[in-house]
């Protein structure tokens, strides 16, 4: 359903001589992190007279979630902008990302028009454009207000998240009081030299090492030297810097038991590979990526991708840890993190441990379940072959079979191993001999059957005993604590009694 409409503008301020562009977004949730794409018809409104250059009727076509509309207030002052959805109606009121109070748009007769595009954090090639304009004396056209070399005080501020630790840099220099690239934005800013051409336009390189929505405000104050004493022009814009990628760290590189929880840490990175400390602090809903897995091996008909679960904890300084990750199968996987659209920009952010399954550790069964069938119904004779079935299991709340534990040749590579049978009860009455080993090739879809298992007594006169069967492979996966059957054993012996009687009797 359509939760609400959101009106977006870079600063909430503009000039009387030129229209400002608004973006109307359809949102499927309160934070607008999920766009509504089924089509919307709406009408724009204002509390004071404005010119809607593209009409006040808004139609967002199906398949899209935003549309742009231009608004112009031809006299200096403020107006409250709004939007009402008619088809379908919205569940909640329209919001704006500008103005105090929200949705307040302010137009001035002269000012600075700042433009900065959304970008990837710490990426190169970004530009801040500053136009110094005023309304012409006899029309509503914009004309240059200043030209030549001027000093513009630029300040940066954090919009979302509402605080930060790194500044915006203009032409390589931080716009804070100390020009310190390791210090945060502040209320003082920095006097920045810019050169305005004949159209009143200047440009400079822009860089920001962190993520989030940041505001840039410029102020020009006239002076006697410039023959413009008393002239003050201001303007502002905002841009969103998105993470370039995600990176997993602190994941297990050894063996991990299927169905058991393991941990991994994820960090958001800028274009230079450094951590973006503001990621995950966004409001009203933190931008948390979705975790998933891709099975790398084994491959082959019948191999299973298993089930994967787990989620990230809270981000701190751009990193978060998931301590409840669980994969149900045997083999190798790669972890993935995906964010469909950072702060509604449409910029997708992804990252993973690779694509070959060689980074994360190998997954092994949690335990074996053992089933034994006595050769004589309720018991077996010592030295008599009986049947043993082995099942490789995971450690889920309700354990299931790990079908990728296979050595039959159907899957590649083979993750099954030779399993050794032993006497868990430590009877000490004999041994399995060569029948203790169950070959890896006997495992198919996590199950192996051995029909020639024998346990021979060292002494033929041993009393009946109960053998507890335990299975263990080379990784230490064992049936200990799981299903281990008792096999009653007897030593077969014939007892002939003496008989006295006539030689004529049988």
ZAMARKOL-638291 format. One record per residue (C-alpha): x, y, z. Coordinates in Angstrom, 3 decimals. Example, Ala and Ser with C-alpha at 12.3 -4.5 7.8 and 13.67 -1.06 7.14 Angstrom:
REM ZAMARKOL-638291
PT          u          v          w
PT     12.300     -4.500      7.800
PT     13.670     -1.060      7.140
//
This chain:
REM ZAMARKOL-638291
PT          u          v          w
PT      0.000      0.000      0.000
PT      0.974      3.649     -0.388
PT      2.217      4.762      3.015
PT      2.793      8.437      2.154
PT      4.209     10.922     -0.339
PT      7.495     12.717      0.285
PT      8.468     16.069     -1.271
PT     12.227     16.423     -1.650
PT     14.364     19.491     -2.275
PT     18.070     20.081     -1.839
PT     17.685     22.972      0.618
PT     14.109     24.291      0.816
PT     15.306     27.663     -0.495
PT     15.275     29.244     -3.929
PT     15.158     32.477     -5.898
PT     12.266     34.496     -7.197
PT     13.829     34.623    -10.652
PT     14.025     30.901    -11.383
PT     11.998     27.776    -10.634
PT     13.231     25.183     -8.149
PT     12.904     21.485     -8.870
PT     11.011     19.317     -6.396
PT     11.043     15.526     -6.404
PT      7.796     13.849     -5.333
PT      8.416     10.299     -4.094
PT      5.894      7.554     -3.369
PT      6.821      5.574     -0.261
PT      5.713      2.107      0.831
PT      6.961      2.505      4.413
PT      7.466      5.234      7.009
PT     11.175      5.714      6.263
PT     10.667      5.655      2.471
PT     13.405      3.030      2.225
PT     10.937      0.916      0.237
PT      9.515      2.734     -2.809
PT      5.892      2.396     -3.893
PT      5.879      1.524     -7.603
PT      2.244      0.742     -8.506
PT      1.421      4.232     -9.812
PT      0.116      7.359     -8.042
PT     -1.966     10.381     -8.975
PT     -1.661     13.427     -6.691
PT     -2.110     17.209     -6.539
PT      0.471     19.709     -5.297
PT     -0.537     22.669     -3.129
PT      0.975     25.761     -1.478
PT     -0.113     28.166      1.237
PT      0.936     31.211     -0.841
PT      0.844     32.029     -4.518
PT      3.377     30.063     -6.584
PT      3.785     29.113    -10.218
PT      3.745     25.395    -10.966
PT      5.810     25.349    -14.169
PT      4.833     21.735    -14.924
PT      1.255     21.913    -13.535
PT      0.258     20.970    -10.011
PT     -1.019     17.560    -11.098
PT      1.394     14.748    -10.375
PT      1.304     11.356    -12.079
PT      3.898      8.795    -11.042
PT      3.649      5.988    -13.612
PT      3.522      2.340    -12.626
PT      7.015      0.921    -12.345
PT      8.433      4.189    -11.041
PT      8.355      5.820     -7.609
PT      9.370      9.452     -8.262
PT      8.594     12.383    -10.534
PT     10.007     15.932    -10.712
PT      7.973     19.153    -10.657
PT      9.169     22.788    -10.804
PT      7.873     25.463     -8.458
PT      8.539     29.226     -8.480
PT      7.555     31.863     -5.952
PT      7.942     35.171     -7.831
PT      7.977     37.366     -4.729
PT     10.353     37.037     -1.821
PT      8.892     35.128      1.123
PT      7.900     31.693      2.358
PT      5.184     29.217      1.502
PT      4.154     25.837      2.844
PT      4.140     23.137      0.171
PT      2.003     19.998      0.233
PT      0.789     17.055     -1.840
PT     -2.404     15.003     -1.680
PT     -2.631     11.550     -3.243
PT     -5.980     10.698     -4.820
PT     -5.370      7.362     -6.527
PT     -4.596      5.559     -4.383
PT     -4.974      7.496     -1.173
PT     -2.039      7.471      1.235
PT     -2.194      5.945      4.696
PT     -0.235      8.823      6.237
PT      0.387     12.536      5.713
PT      2.862     13.914      3.192
PT      6.382     14.597      4.509
PT      9.251     16.792      3.297
PT     12.998     16.594      3.687
PT     13.380     20.384      3.958
PT     12.098     23.423      5.822
PT     11.526     24.464      9.417
PT      8.725     23.834     10.044
PT      8.783     20.936      7.576
PT      7.751     21.687      3.969
PT      8.500     25.437      4.278
PT      9.953     26.798      1.035
PT     11.678     30.198      1.072
PT     12.340     32.383     -2.005
PT     14.770     35.325     -2.093
PT     15.370     38.083     -4.672
PT     19.086     37.300     -4.795
PT     21.275     34.527     -3.565
PT     23.647     31.709     -4.235
PT     22.469     28.637     -6.113
PT     24.556     25.682     -4.959
PT     24.427     22.393     -6.847
PT     26.011     19.085     -5.850
PT     25.012     15.658     -7.124
PT     24.539     12.474     -5.118
PT     27.761     10.492     -5.167
PT     29.754      7.583     -3.806
PT     31.678      8.355     -0.637
PT     35.232      9.586     -1.340
PT     34.782      9.217     -5.087
PT     36.611     11.551     -7.460
PT     35.156     13.770    -10.159
PT     32.433     15.396     -8.028
PT     31.780     19.122     -8.487
PT     30.187     21.861     -6.429
PT     28.666     24.566     -8.636
PT     27.855     28.005     -7.179
PT     25.796     30.581     -9.078
PT     25.502     34.101     -7.692
PT     22.330     35.618     -9.189
PT     19.640     38.214     -8.574
PT     16.364     39.155    -10.174
PT     16.756     41.629    -13.020
PT     15.377     45.109    -12.453
PT     12.589     44.895    -15.018
PT     11.766     41.197    -15.280
PT     11.792     37.940    -13.382
PT     14.939     36.767    -15.157
PT     18.080     35.889    -13.200
PT     21.180     37.951    -13.907
PT     24.694     37.600    -12.476
PT     25.087     39.200     -9.078
PT     28.865     39.009     -8.808
PT     31.778     38.122    -11.080
PT     35.485     37.623    -10.631
PT     37.440     36.300     -7.645
PT     35.385     36.283     -4.456
PT     35.596     34.698     -1.021
PT     32.585     32.561     -0.185
PT     32.134     31.176      3.313
PT     31.182     27.528      2.943
PT     29.864     25.409      5.799
PT     28.837     21.771      5.919
PT     26.261     20.215      8.216
PT     24.941     16.711      8.803
PT     21.306     16.060      7.874
PT     21.035     12.259      8.010
PT     22.592     11.048     10.256
PT     22.335     14.274     12.243
PT     25.971     14.179     13.360
PT     29.295     13.032     11.969
PT     33.048     13.065     12.364
PT     34.387     13.911      8.889
PT     34.045     17.140      6.870
PT     33.233     17.971      3.290
PT     36.352     18.998      1.360
PT     36.241     21.702     -1.341
PT     39.227     21.812     -3.695
PT     40.929     19.408     -1.282
PT     40.480     21.544      1.852
PT     38.063     20.801      4.677
PT     35.339     23.424      5.141
PT     35.651     23.744      8.910
PT     37.268     26.362     11.125
PT     40.662     24.632     11.206
PT     40.650     23.262      7.630
PT     41.245     19.888      9.265
PT     40.295     16.858      7.173
PT     40.081     14.750     10.347
PT     37.687     17.161     12.132
PT     33.919     17.381     11.811
PT     31.804     20.019     10.125
PT     31.219     23.040     12.367
PT     29.218     26.261     12.534
PT     32.159     28.415     11.426
PT     33.022     26.896      8.086
PT     35.815     28.213      5.899
PT     36.309     31.214      3.657
PT     36.826     29.611      0.257
PT     38.201     31.498     -2.744
PT     36.084     31.027     -5.894
PT     36.223     32.663     -9.302
PT     32.865     33.601    -10.856
PT     32.632     33.873    -14.650
PT     30.532     36.305    -16.674
PT     27.394     34.290    -15.910
PT     28.054     34.510    -12.164
PT     29.032     30.823    -11.982
PT     31.958     29.223    -10.131
PT     32.867     25.589     -9.578
PT     35.163     23.553     -7.341
PT     35.928     19.903     -6.662
PT     33.932     18.258     -3.886
PT     34.778     15.205     -1.796
PT     33.283     13.547      1.283
PT     34.828     10.457      2.861
PT     31.754      9.396      4.850
PT     28.172      8.478      3.966
PT     24.773     10.069      4.549
PT     22.980     13.258      3.573
PT     25.082     16.392      4.012
PT     24.145     20.048      3.585
PT     26.427     22.699      2.115
PT     25.663     26.369      2.801
PT     27.393     29.275      1.105
PT     27.375     32.921      2.203
PT     28.754     35.982      0.405
PT     29.075     39.283      2.275
PT     29.783     42.431      0.261
PT     32.527     44.897      1.100
PT     33.643     48.428      0.284
PT     36.511     47.023     -1.759
PT     34.041     45.264     -4.005
PT     31.617     48.209     -4.115
PT     28.838     45.996     -2.801
PT     28.708     46.920      0.863
PT     25.532     45.599      2.470
PT     25.047     42.842     -0.085
PT     24.533     39.437      1.533
PT     23.704     36.371     -0.459
PT     23.184     32.862      0.848
PT     22.234     29.535     -0.572
PT     22.427     25.885      0.239
PT     22.148     22.446     -1.235
PT     22.415     18.900     -0.031
PT     23.714     15.657     -1.463
PT     23.778     12.033     -0.408
PT     27.011     10.083     -0.331
PT     26.502      6.318     -0.533
PT     28.894      3.533      0.469
PT     30.873      2.075     -2.403
PT     30.781     -1.498     -1.120
PT     30.524     -3.812      1.881
PT     33.342     -5.997      3.177
PT     33.167     -9.050      5.444
PT     35.836     -9.527      8.101
PT     36.340    -11.751     11.165
PT     34.599    -14.763      9.629
PT     35.617    -18.368     10.397
PT     38.378    -19.772      8.205
PT     38.553    -23.231      9.810
PT     35.829    -25.849      9.916
PT     32.316    -24.873     11.017
PT     29.604    -27.338     11.988
PT     26.471    -27.266      9.851
PT     23.486    -25.896     11.740
PT     25.652    -24.230     14.406
PT     25.924    -20.464     14.820
PT     29.002    -18.649     13.571
PT     29.979    -14.972     13.408
PT     31.072    -12.474     10.766
PT     31.653     -8.726     10.819
PT     30.555     -6.395      8.023
PT     31.841     -2.882      7.343
PT     30.702     -0.192      4.916
PT     33.518      1.180      2.743
PT     34.115      4.344      0.754
PT     35.782      4.446     -2.660
PT     39.273      4.240     -1.128
PT     38.349      1.150      0.890
PT     38.211      2.973      4.219
PT     35.380      2.439      6.698
PT     32.479      4.907      6.471
PT     31.746      5.569     10.184
PT     28.290      7.094      9.714
PT     26.804      4.057      7.991
PT     24.007      2.407      9.967
PT     23.165      5.578     11.946
PT     20.540      6.864      9.520
PT     17.059      7.835     10.720
PT     14.257      7.086     11.105
PT     15.407      3.649      9.972
PT     19.048      2.650      9.847
PT     20.171      1.380      6.443
PT     20.865     -2.271      7.267
PT     21.849     -4.596      4.397
PT     20.348     -8.032      3.902
PT     22.642    -11.008      4.442
PT     22.496    -14.095      2.246
PT     24.680    -16.933      1.013
PT     25.699    -18.510     -2.272
PT     26.700    -22.184     -2.311
PT     30.028    -22.618     -4.060
PT     30.510    -26.369     -3.606
PT     29.738    -29.168     -3.940
PT     28.169    -29.048     -7.365
PT     26.229    -31.706     -9.189
PT     22.696    -33.015     -9.427
PT     21.335    -33.504     -5.937
PT     23.593    -30.994     -4.206
PT     21.742    -28.779     -1.755
PT     21.996    -25.028     -1.122
PT     20.599    -25.672      2.334
PT     18.993    -22.980      4.446
PT     20.715    -19.823      5.687
PT     19.684    -17.472      8.477
PT     21.098    -14.692     10.585
PT     21.110    -10.910     10.874
PT     23.417     -8.049     11.718
PT     23.524     -6.290     15.048
PT     23.732     -2.510     15.407
PT     26.407     -0.658     13.453
PT     29.131      1.135     15.379
PT     31.671      3.279     13.534
PT     30.567      1.759     10.251
PT     30.847     -1.906     11.292
PT     28.394     -4.480     12.631
PT     28.659     -8.117     13.681
PT     26.273    -10.976     12.996
PT     26.773    -13.635     15.661
PT     23.802    -15.847     14.747
PT     24.650    -16.937     11.212
PT     23.642    -20.534     10.473
PT     24.030    -22.696      7.354
PT     22.369    -26.078      7.416
PT     24.577    -27.937      4.950
PT     28.041    -29.327      4.322
PT     30.384    -27.708      1.784
PT     31.587    -24.200      1.057
PT     29.635    -20.960      0.703
PT     30.204    -17.257      0.125
PT     28.493    -14.601      2.230
PT     26.722    -11.662      0.582
PT     25.425     -8.312      1.826
PT     22.981     -6.286     -0.281
PT     21.286     -2.917      0.129
PT     18.864     -2.119     -2.689
PT     18.842      1.681     -2.408
PT     20.832      3.828      0.007
PT     18.568      6.548      1.481
PT     16.255      6.316     -1.517
PT     18.915      7.356     -4.055
PT     18.589      4.175     -6.081
PT     22.268      3.416     -5.458
PT     22.639     -0.285     -4.708
PT     25.455     -1.347     -2.391
PT     26.790     -4.912     -2.334
PT     29.718     -6.905     -1.031
PT     30.729    -10.475     -0.271
PT     33.459    -12.902      0.657
PT     34.110    -13.833     -2.969
PT     32.671    -16.161     -5.584
PT     34.703    -19.346     -5.233
PT     33.867    -20.398     -1.685
PT     37.540    -20.435     -0.715
PT     37.464    -17.568      1.776
PT     35.015    -18.848      4.337
PT     35.856    -22.032      6.234
PT     34.603    -25.484      5.241
PT     31.309    -26.664      6.753
PT     31.190    -30.174      8.223
PT     28.392    -32.259      9.802
PT     27.431    -31.441     13.359
PT     27.221    -35.128     14.343
PT     26.472    -38.633     13.144
PT     23.433    -40.686     14.008
PT     24.170    -44.438     14.121
PT     21.665    -47.258     13.615
PT     22.653    -50.939     13.981
PT     20.683    -54.050     13.018
PT     21.552    -57.188     15.080
PT     22.313    -60.276     13.030
PT     20.193    -62.563     15.218
PT     17.132    -60.407     15.770
PT     17.922    -59.111     19.246
PT     21.672    -59.767     19.413
PT     24.731    -60.638     17.354
PT     27.426    -63.192     17.970
PT     30.932    -61.869     18.428
PT     32.670    -62.151     15.072
PT     29.337    -62.305     13.213
PT     28.700    -59.566     10.565
PT     25.898    -57.114     11.323
PT     24.619    -53.971      9.534
PT     25.394    -50.377     10.558
PT     23.799    -47.262      9.031
PT     25.415    -43.829      9.455
PT     23.640    -40.513      8.898
PT     25.516    -37.165      8.744
PT     23.334    -34.586     10.533
PT     23.338    -30.827     11.122
PT     22.855    -29.072     14.452
PT     19.529    -27.311     13.856
PT     16.915    -27.333     16.599
PT     15.400    -30.265     14.768
PT     18.454    -31.829     13.097
PT     18.200    -32.836      9.457
PT     20.481    -34.817      7.199
PT     23.362    -33.040      5.417
PT     22.930    -34.400      1.921
PT     26.139    -32.759      0.672
PT     28.151    -35.210      2.803
PT     28.568    -37.458     -0.195
PT     31.419    -39.584     -1.517
PT     29.554    -41.561     -4.138
PT     30.928    -39.526     -7.049
PT     27.603    -37.817     -7.754
PT     28.836    -34.518     -6.254
PT     32.099    -32.677     -6.802
PT     34.188    -32.357     -4.775
PT     33.436    -35.184     -2.348
PT     32.984    -33.842      1.192
PT     32.405    -37.251      2.803
PT     35.311    -38.833      4.671
PT     36.211    -42.273      5.945
PT     34.382    -42.899      9.217
PT     35.847    -45.067     11.954
PT     33.661    -47.203     14.244
PT     34.642    -47.677     17.875
PT     33.288    -49.036     21.141
PT     31.955    -46.047     23.077
PT     31.330    -48.211     26.181
PT     34.982    -49.278     26.258
PT     34.193    -52.937     26.851
PT     37.749    -53.914     26.031
PT     36.675    -57.415     25.066
PT     37.832    -57.342     21.457
PT     38.000    -55.174     18.320
PT     36.377    -54.361     14.981
PT     39.550    -55.184     13.096
PT     39.512    -54.076      9.473
PT     35.718    -53.594      9.568
PT     36.067    -50.454     11.745
PT     36.538    -48.243      8.663
PT     33.488    -47.175      6.628
PT     34.785    -45.782      3.320
PT     33.817    -42.267      2.235
PT     32.545    -43.707     -1.043
PT     29.754    -45.498      0.849
PT     28.120    -42.130      1.694
PT     25.345    -41.000     -0.639
PT     23.194    -37.952      0.230
PT     24.522    -38.089      3.780
PT     23.805    -41.782      4.448
PT     26.163    -44.783      4.470
PT     25.390    -48.452      5.051
PT     27.978    -51.044      6.067
PT     26.825    -54.675      6.035
PT     29.984    -56.466      7.097
PT     30.754    -54.926     10.468
PT     32.046    -57.431     13.005
PT     33.282    -57.199     16.564
PT     35.382    -60.201     17.600
PT     36.103    -61.163     21.202
PT     39.727    -61.656     22.093
PT     38.708    -64.551     24.374
PT     36.080    -66.972     23.136
PT     34.951    -67.566     26.726
PT     33.975    -63.917     27.356
PT     30.601    -63.419     28.956
PT     27.806    -61.691     27.002
PT     28.291    -57.892     26.739
PT     26.705    -54.794     25.186
PT     28.643    -52.884     22.552
PT     27.855    -49.145     22.097
PT     28.664    -48.070     18.554
PT     30.400    -44.696     17.998
PT     31.258    -43.153     14.622
PT     34.025    -40.550     14.131
PT     35.527    -39.029     10.972
PT     38.858    -37.279     10.334
PT     37.397    -33.841     11.238
PT     36.394    -35.104     14.673
PT     32.694    -35.241     13.784
PT     31.271    -37.860     16.129
PT     28.085    -39.552     17.202
PT     28.942    -38.800     20.835
PT     25.916    -37.233     22.491
PT     23.703    -38.259     19.582
PT     22.171    -41.548     18.484
PT     24.519    -44.426     19.458
PT     22.864    -47.870     19.549
PT     23.682    -50.695     21.929
PT     24.541    -53.993     20.240
PT     24.163    -57.055     22.581
PT     26.986    -59.528     21.873
PT     27.340    -63.212     22.768
PT     30.242    -65.572     22.280
PT     28.797    -68.705     20.585
PT     29.626    -71.947     22.476
PT     28.390    -75.533     22.280
PT     28.035    -77.446     25.541
PT     27.763    -81.296     25.236
PT     26.635    -83.024     28.453
PT     27.787    -86.498     29.444
PT     25.209    -89.258     28.917
PT     25.294    -92.725     30.551
PT     23.249    -95.675     29.341
PT     22.987    -98.760     27.233
PT     25.124    -99.072     24.152
PT     21.914    -99.955     22.334
PT     20.338    -96.569     22.847
PT     20.780    -93.727     20.354
//
